[in-house]
Amino acid sequence: MFLYIMDTYQTDSSQNTTDDEDEIIGYYEANKTSISMQKKDYYKKNRTKILKKVKCECGRFITKNQLLRHKRSKIHQQYENFLKDCDKKLDNSINFD
């Protein structure tokens, strides 16, 4: 009985597309070459803006579109953990009595 329910659920979820999604996919496939040309032209015109580097608070230089990915990286996480540890040590060592 449980397997039957799972099979029904899987087939229902795989066919869970709307008409809007089908229209979008159809439009993309019909205009694939013109869309790719538009994307290439946009990249050529805005290459410097796309590849502009920004400085993260950990000191690394990363392109702006990769900044969120960098913040999830091990290097950035280690930097944040280091800052937290330093703050804890400072809070414990300072007494105003």
C-alpha positions in Angstrom: 0.0 0.0 0.0 2.8 2.4 0.9 4.7 1.8 -2.4 1.5 2.5 -4.4 1.1 5.8 -2.6 4.8 6.7 -3.3 4.4 5.8 -7.0 1.3 7.9 -7.4 3.0 10.8 -5.6 6.1 10.6 -7.8 4.1 10.6 -11.0 1.9 13.5 -9.8 4.9 15.6 -8.9 6.7 15.0 -12.1 3.7 16.2 -14.1 3.3 19.3 -12.0 4.1 21.8 -14.6 1.9 24.8 -15.5 1.0 26.1 -18.9 3.2 29.2 -18.2 6.3 27.0 -17.8 5.5 25.2 -21.0 5.1 28.5 -22.9 8.4 29.8 -21.5 10.2 26.6 -22.5 8.6 26.7 -26.0 9.5 30.3 -26.5 13.1 29.7 -25.4 13.5 26.7 -27.8 11.9 28.6 -30.7 14.2 31.7 -30.1 17.3 30.0 -28.8 19.8 31.6 -31.2 18.5 35.1 -30.8 18.5 34.8 -27.0 22.0 33.5 -26.9 23.1 36.4 -29.2 21.4 38.9 -26.9 23.2 37.4 -23.9 26.6 37.5 -25.7 26.0 41.2 -26.7 25.1 42.1 -23.1 28.2 40.4 -21.7 30.4 42.2 -24.3 28.9 45.6 -23.4 28.9 45.1 -19.6 32.0 43.0 -19.2 33.8 45.4 -16.9 30.8 45.9 -14.7 30.2 42.1 -14.5 33.8 41.3 -13.7 34.3 44.2 -11.2 35.9 43.0 -8.0 34.9 44.1 -4.6 36.7 43.6 -1.3 35.1 41.3 1.2 35.4 42.0 4.9 37.8 39.1 5.3 40.2 40.8 2.9 39.7 38.8 -0.3 38.8 40.4 -3.6 35.9 38.7 -5.3 33.7 39.5 -8.3 30.4 41.0 -7.2 28.3 38.2 -8.5 30.3 35.6 -6.6 30.3 37.4 -3.2 27.4 35.4 -1.7 29.0 32.2 -2.8 32.3 33.3 -1.2 30.5 34.1 2.1 29.4 30.5 2.3 33.0 29.2 1.7 35.2 27.6 4.2 37.7 30.5 4.1 35.2 33.2 4.9 33.5 31.0 7.6 36.9 30.5 9.3 37.4 34.3 9.3 34.0 34.9 10.9 34.7 32.2 13.6 38.1 33.9 14.3 36.4 37.2 14.8 33.8 35.7 17.1 36.5 34.0 19.2 38.4 37.3 19.5 35.3 39.1 20.6 34.6 36.5 23.3 38.2 36.7 24.6 37.9 40.5 24.7 34.6 40.4 26.5 35.9 38.0 29.1 39.2 39.9 29.7 37.7 43.4 30.2 36.3 44.1 33.7 35.0 47.6 34.7 34.9 46.8 38.4 
